[in-house]
Amino acid sequence: MPGQRITDLQMTKYKQLRGELTQEAAAAKTGISVSSARRLESRTTLPSQRPLRHWRTRANPLQDVWASEVVPMLEASPGLMAVTVLEELQRRHPDRFNDAVLRTLQRRVRQWRAEHGGEQEIYFAQIHPPGRLGLSDFTVADELAVCIGGAPLPHRLYQFAFAHSGWRHACVVLGGESFQALTAGLQDALWMAGGTPEEHRTDSLSAAFNNLAEQEELTLRYAELCEHYGIRASRNNCGESHENGSIESRQGSLKRALDQALLLRGTREFDNVAAYGHFVAEIVGRLNARCARAWEVERASLRPLPERRTRDFEELDARVSKYGVFRAKSAMYSVPSRLVGHRLKVRLYGERVEAWLGGVKVFECERLYGSLANGHPKRIDWRHMLPSLRRKPGAFARWVLRDAMFPRPEYALAWERLSARLSERQACRLIVDLLDLADRANIVAELAAVLAEHHERDELPDIDALRLRFAPRATQGPVVTVVLPTTAVYDELLAAA
């Protein structure tokens, strides 16, 4: 091999084989090159008896600049790369150093750092006894290109894992890293595992801290969560992901397993988020099957769970304005008009929002998340607004929330055509009548299909014809004739008794 001296054993073995084999065969069996074998033919001394070579076999291209220019640059900025140093030398000395010098410079720089460089960080491998450490982490999973209803699903995955066995639990997170997502995911994992570890480690949770006041509050809530489950809380230092290495490495293996399963599935389209969540749970179950033996050992070492879960939602107060809406975490939700003026207790879960009034749940819907793409999202249920619109249809034309309340895109297209062809009063009355018909007859999808047909034919809908078309059909039942018996029958019954 280049750079390695021939040993005494190799030379002795070659001499023995040379009497029986050709030079090429003896060299191959000895592990030396044919050119080295030719040099051994005439030598009588062993390699260990020869003095070490102290002279160079080729000229040093860096001899004139190494001590005077390269070393001062490395001492001033130890982080300089060899390619940067070469570019600087080429700038100082044009036409003297070509790109072929780079490999020589890299070896010299590496050797210099080994002799004169600063201290480097050393990593310490750890032993993880069963039941001692559980870890949590979030990871962005947009690269999986999962779609819901044809639209890309921006999301994260929360994962909890035990350091000893590698048993894990993962779930889909829509709103980014938050304390609420950590609470829900951690509790799901602990109750699925059937016990708790001694210590729970996370990263700095900086994504959940919007300001100093909230950071102090969430730190207190996190301490209360760990106290409820009897877990000792710990965090790795900010920016030191290797301190959480037992979970960081599993994030990569989880996403690789999901990507491979999606390739086998043939499509990355799911009907809803719940279906995608079931798919993730299935893949996690397959991964856990690989560590079944180690998990049996660790499960026996877990601490018992408390009697009940703690809350996994965020609660805040919200007042329903006179517009029939309330705001929660930058999102707007409409509610039935009977709640206008009331102050609600809003519970924010990972996938839903609940509104409570005096201990009674009065409203529930899917939770919305704001982003740079959609800004402040709105969920305006048209059925909440329809009773007031029937009384004041003229308000529809310049209603601020108008575009957010259409139940389907076909209704929005119908409004555009009506507002362009009819007077404002007529257009408002007709669109409100259409929504009222869809509500009373419960034909939102059917009426949308009819409106699409009118759009293709460039026609305006006729509300009277539509009411007649979707009016409930009267069914003619069978004619039943009731024949009453005479009173004499009762006299006969009494006489017989």
ZAMARGU-4260 file (C-alpha; in steps of 0.2 Angstrom, whole numbers, plus 5000, padded with zeros to 4 digits):
<rodrens>
0) 5000/5000/5000 | 5006/5018/4996 | 5014/5026/5012 | 5017/5009/5021 | 5034/5001/5023
5) 5037/4983/5018 | 5038/4972/5034 | 5051/4959/5038 | 5038/4946/5037 | 5032/4951/5020
10) 5050/4951/5013 | 5054/4934/5021 | 5038/4926/5014 | 5041/4933/4997 | 5058/4925/4996
15) 5051/4909/5001 | 5037/4909/4988 | 5048/4916/4975 | 5057/4899/4973 | 5041/4891/4969
20) 5030/4904/4960 | 5032/4918/4947 | 5037/4936/4953 | 5019/4942/4950 | 5011/4927/4960
25) 5023/4929/4974 | 5020/4947/4975 | 5001/4945/4975 | 5002/4932/4989 | 5013/4943/4999
30) 5002/4958/4997 | 5015/4969/4989 | 5016/4977/4971 | 5027/4970/4957 | 5038/4985/4957
35) 5042/4982/4976 | 5045/4964/4972 | 5058/4968/4959 | 5067/4979/4972 | 5067/4965/4985
40) 5075/4953/4972 | 5093/4960/4975 | 5092/4965/4993 | 5100/4955/5007 | 5095/4966/5022
45) 5078/4966/5030 | 5068/4982/5029 | 5069/4985/5048 | 5088/4986/5046 | 5087/5000/5033
50) 5087/5018/5040 | 5071/5028/5039 | 5070/5040/5024 | 5071/5058/5029 | 5073/5066/5012
55) 5058/5072/5000 | 5055/5063/4984 | 5048/5079/4976 | 5049/5097/4978 | 5038/5105/4992
60) 5026/5118/4982 | 5023/5127/4999 | 5040/5129/5006 | 5042/5147/5003 | 5025/5153/5009
65) 5020/5140/5023 | 5029/5148/5038 | 5028/5166/5032 | 5010/5167/5026 | 5000/5151/5028
70) 5004/5148/5047 | 5000/5166/5052 | 4983/5165/5043 | 4979/5149/5052 | 4984/5156/5069
75) 4974/5172/5066 | 4958/5162/5060 | 4959/5144/5065 | 4942/5140/5056 | 4950/5144/5039
80) 4947/5130/5026 | 4962/5124/5015 | 4952/5130/4999 | 4951/5147/5006 | 4969/5148/5010
85) 4973/5142/4992 | 4962/5156/4985 | 4971/5169/4995 | 4988/5162/4990 | 4983/5163/4972
90) 4977/5181/4974 | 4994/5186/4982 | 5005/5176/4970 | 4996/5175/4953 | 5002/5161/4941
95) 5012/5152/4955 | 4999/5140/4963 | 4987/5130/4953 | 4972/5120/4959 | 4982/5104/4960
100) 4991/5111/4976 | 4974/5110/4986 | 4976/5092/4991 | 4994/5095/4997 | 4988/5110/5007
105) 4974/5101/5015 | 4986/5087/5021 | 4998/5101/5028 | 4983/5110/5036 | 4976/5095/5044
110) 4994/5090/5051 | 4996/5108/5058 | 4980/5107/5067 | 4984/5090/5075 | 5000/5098/5081
115) 4996/5116/5085 | 4977/5117/5084 | 4965/5121/5098 | 4955/5108/5109 | 4941/5099/5101
120) 4925/5093/5109 | 4924/5075/5115 | 4907/5066/5115 | 4904/5054/5129 | 4893/5038/5125
125) 4880/5035/5139 | 4872/5020/5146 | 4853/5020/5147 | 4846/5009/5160 | 4828/5002/5157
130) 4815/5015/5162 | 4826/5029/5166 | 4825/5041/5151 | 4811/5046/5139 | 4814/5060/5126
135) 4802/5071/5116 | 4805/5081/5100 | 4796/5089/5085 | 4802/5088/5067 | 4796/5096/5051
140) 4788/5083/5040 | 4784/5094/5024 | 4796/5084/5014 | 4785/5069/5014 | 4773/5079/5003
145) 4757/5073/5011 | 4741/5080/5003 | 4724/5082/5011 | 4710/5085/4998 | 4723/5089/4985
150) 4731/5103/4995 | 4749/5100/5003 | 4748/5098/5022 | 4761/5108/5031 | 4764/5099/5047
155) 4776/5092/5060 | 4778/5076/5069 | 4779/5074/5088 | 4789/5059/5094 | 4792/5052/5111
160) 4804/5038/5113 | 4812/5028/5127 | 4831/5028/5126 | 4834/5010/5132 | 4823/5000/5121
165) 4819/5013/5107 | 4800/5011/5109 | 4792/5026/5102 | 4775/5035/5099 | 4772/5048/5086
170) 4757/5059/5081 | 4753/5073/5068 | 4755/5091/5074 | 4747/5105/5063 | 4751/5121/5072
175) 4769/5120/5075 | 4779/5117/5091 | 4769/5122/5106 | 4767/5117/5124 | 4749/5111/5120
180) 4755/5099/5107 | 4769/5093/5119 | 4757/5090/5133 | 4744/5080/5122 | 4758/5070/5113
185) 4767/5066/5129 | 4752/5060/5138 | 4746/5050/5124 | 4763/5041/5124 | 4764/5038/5142
190) 4746/5031/5143 | 4750/5020/5128 | 4766/5014/5136 | 4757/5010/5152 | 4770/5019/5163
195) 4782/5033/5166 | 4801/5035/5165 | 4811/5043/5179 | 4817/5058/5168 | 4809/5067/5153
200) 4821/5077/5141 | 4816/5089/5128 | 4825/5103/5119 | 4823/5121/5124 | 4805/5123/5118
205) 4810/5140/5112 | 4796/5138/5098 | 4783/5138/5112 | 4789/5154/5120 | 4783/5170/5112
210) 4788/5182/5125 | 4796/5182/5142 | 4780/5182/5152 | 4773/5167/5142 | 4790/5158/5144
215) 4789/5160/5163 | 4771/5153/5163 | 4775/5139/5151 | 4790/5134/5162 | 4778/5133/5177
220) 4765/5123/5168 | 4778/5111/5161 | 4784/5108/5179 | 4767/5105/5185 | 4764/5092/5171
225) 4780/5083/5176 | 4775/5084/5194 | 4758/5076/5190 | 4767/5061/5182 | 4781/5060/5194
230) 4794/5063/5181 | 4810/5073/5183 | 4811/5086/5169 | 4827/5090/5160 | 4832/5100/5144
235) 4847/5099/5133 | 4857/5115/5130 | 4851/5127/5117 | 4859/5122/5100 | 4867/5106/5106
240) 4856/5093/5097 | 4868/5079/5101 | 4863/5080/5119 | 4846/5074/5113 | 4853/5061/5101
245) 4843/5046/5106 | 4827/5055/5099 | 4836/5065/5085 | 4842/5050/5076 | 4825/5042/5077
250) 4817/5057/5069 | 4826/5053/5053 | 4822/5034/5054 | 4804/5038/5057 | 4803/5050/5041
255) 4812/5037/5031 | 4800/5023/5036 | 4785/5035/5032 | 4792/5040/5015 | 4795/5021/5010
260) 4778/5017/5016 | 4771/5031/5005 | 4780/5025/4990 | 4773/5007/4992 | 4756/5015/4995
265) 4757/5023/4978 | 4749/5040/4983 | 4752/5053/4996 | 4734/5059/4996 | 4723/5056/5011
270) 4705/5060/5014 | 4708/5069/5030 | 4720/5072/5044 | 4713/5058/5054 | 4717/5045/5040
275) 4735/5051/5039 | 4736/5050/5058 | 4731/5032/5057 | 4744/5029/5044 | 4758/5036/5055
280) 4752/5025/5069 | 4753/5010/5059 | 4771/5013/5053 | 4776/5017/5071 | 4769/5000/5076
285) 4779/4992/5063 | 4795/5001/5070 | 4791/4996/5088 | 4789/4977/5083 | 4808/4978/5080
290) 4812/4982/5098 | 4799/4970/5106 | 4811/4961/5117 | 4820/4976/5124 | 4803/4984/5126
295) 4797/4970/5137 | 4812/4973/5148 | 4809/4992/5149 | 4791/4991/5152 | 4793/4981/5168
300) 4804/4995/5174 | 4792/5009/5171 | 4784/5019/5186 | 4765/5018/5188 | 4754/5031/5180
305) 4743/5043/5190 | 4724/5040/5192 | 4720/5052/5178 | 4727/5063/5164 | 4730/5081/5166
310) 4723/5094/5154 | 4730/5094/5137 | 4722/5110/5131 | 4725/5128/5132 | 4711/5139/5140
315) 4708/5157/5137 | 4693/5169/5138 | 4685/5176/5122 | 4670/5188/5121 | 4658/5185/5107
320) 4656/5202/5098 | 4640/5210/5090 | 4646/5203/5074 | 4643/5185/5080 | 4662/5180/5080
325) 4676/5178/5093 | 4695/5177/5091 | 4707/5164/5098 | 4725/5163/5093 | 4724/5174/5078
330) 4710/5164/5071 | 4691/5170/5069 | 4676/5158/5073 | 4658/5162/5071 | 4645/5155/5083
335) 4626/5155/5085 | 4619/5172/5087 | 4612/5168/5104 | 4629/5169/5111 | 4632/5187/5106
340) 4638/5197/5121 | 4643/5182/5131 | 4661/5179/5137 | 4666/5161/5134 | 4679/5149/5140
345) 4688/5143/5125 | 4698/5127/5125 | 4711/5125/5112 | 4715/5107/5108 | 4727/5101/5094
350) 4713/5098/5081 | 4698/5106/5088 | 4691/5121/5098 | 4678/5120/5111 | 4668/5135/5119
355) 4661/5133/5136 | 4648/5144/5145 | 4645/5141/5163 | 4651/5123/5163 | 4641/5119/5147
360) 4649/5116/5130 | 4640/5127/5118 | 4651/5126/5103 | 4664/5115/5095 | 4673/5115/5078
365) 4689/5111/5069 | 4704/5122/5075 | 4712/5134/5062 | 4731/5139/5062 | 4738/5155/5055
370) 4753/5155/5044 | 4762/5167/5032 | 4752/5160/5018 | 4734/5162/5025 | 4737/5176/5038
375) 4723/5176/5050 | 4711/5162/5045 | 4692/5163/5047 | 4679/5150/5050 | 4662/5158/5046
380) 4648/5146/5047 | 4634/5152/5035 | 4621/5144/5045 | 4625/5155/5060 | 4623/5171/5050
385) 4608/5166/5039 | 4594/5171/5052 | 4600/5189/5053 | 4603/5189/5034 | 4585/5185/5031
390) 4580/5200/5040 | 4593/5212/5032 | 4598/5204/5015 | 4605/5221/5009 | 4620/5220/5021
395) 4626/5205/5011 | 4634/5216/4997 | 4647/5225/5007 | 4649/5213/5022 | 4667/5211/5028
400) 4665/5192/5031 | 4655/5189/5015 | 4669/5179/5005 | 4672/5168/5020 | 4655/5162/5023
405) 4650/5153/5006 | 4648/5134/5009 | 4655/5130/4992 | 4664/5138/4978 | 4648/5137/4967
410) 4639/5149/4978 | 4653/5162/4977 | 4653/5161/4958 | 4634/5163/4958 | 4636/5179/4969
415) 4648/5186/4956 | 4636/5183/4942 | 4621/5190/4952 | 4630/5206/4957 | 4636/5209/4939
420) 4619/5207/4931 | 4606/5212/4944 | 4604/5227/4955 | 4612/5226/4972 | 4595/5224/4981
425) 4590/5210/4969 | 4607/5201/4970 | 4607/5202/4989 | 4589/5195/4990 | 4592/5181/4978
430) 4608/5175/4985 | 4601/5175/5003 | 4586/5165/4996 | 4597/5153/4988 | 4606/5150/5005
435) 4590/5149/5014 | 4584/5136/5002 | 4600/5126/5004 | 4597/5127/5023 | 4579/5123/5024
440) 4579/5108/5012 | 4597/5102/5017 | 4603/5102/4999 | 4619/5111/5000 | 4628/5099/4988
445) 4613/5097/4976 | 4610/5115/4975 | 4628/5118/4971 | 4628/5106/4957 | 4613/5115/4950
450) 4621/5132/4951 | 4636/5125/4942 | 4625/5120/4928 | 4618/5137/4927 | 4635/5144/4926
455) 4640/5133/4912 | 4624/5139/4902 | 4627/5157/4907 | 4610/5158/4915 | 4604/5166/4932
460) 4595/5154/4944 | 4576/5156/4946 | 4572/5154/4965 | 4554/5150/4962 | 4558/5136/4950
465) 4572/5129/4962 | 4559/5130/4977 | 4547/5120/4967 | 4560/5108/4961 | 4567/5104/4978
470) 4550/5105/4987 | 4546/5090/4998 | 4536/5077/4988 | 4519/5073/4996 | 4517/5054/4997
475) 4500/5045/4995 | 4498/5032/5008 | 4487/5017/5008 | 4468/5020/5011 | 4463/5011/5027
480) 4445/5008/5031 | 4441/5005/5049 | 4425/4995/5053 | 4418/4997/5070 | 4409/4982/5078
485) 4391/4984/5084 | 4387/4986/5103 | 4378/4970/5103 | 4395/4961/5102 | 4399/4967/5119
490) 4382/4961/5126 | 4386/4943/5119 | 4403/4944/5127 | 4396/4948/5144 | 4383/4935/5143
495) 4396/4922/5139 | 4406/4927/5154
</rodrens>
